Amino acid sequence: MDPLTISPVQGTTGTGYAPAVGAAASTDGTGFASSLTGAVDSLQEAQNASGALAVRAVTGDLDDIHNAMLASTRAAVTLELVAAVRNKGVDAFNEIMRMQA
């Protein structure tokens, strides 16, 4: 993947953050697991692209700093999104455990 291109989060629509319309619902949890895996993979790609552009900016090989800033911001926002989903998942798990006690 070219570090100058910025791709949306996997499993989303063109905005990069809204859930895909008409996504197939799975009752065994594999759909949710694949969505989380895709989000983590997308986060890793965004961080790699941001890092590559940051290195190019520091070494003077980058002509357009705008792309580096976009990649850096996208990586930061994606990290916040993944952390928020993780926190909500942990909260839901803890609530289920409280209900069983």
Long-range contacts (C-beta under 8 A, 24 or more apart in sequence): 1-45, 1-49, 3-48, 3-49, 3-52, 3-53, 3-56, 3-71, 4-53, 4-67, 5-49, 6-46, 6-49, 6-67, 6-70, 6-71, 6-74, 7-42, 7-45, 9-38, 9-39, 9-42, 9-78, 9-81, 10-38, 10-39, 10-41, 10-42, 11-35, 11-38, 11-39, 16-74, 17-81, 36-85, 39-78, 39-81, 39-82, 39-85, 40-82, 42-78, 43-75, 43-78, 43-79, 43-82, 46-71, 46-74, 46-75, 46-78, 47-75, 47-79, 49-75, 50-74, 50-75
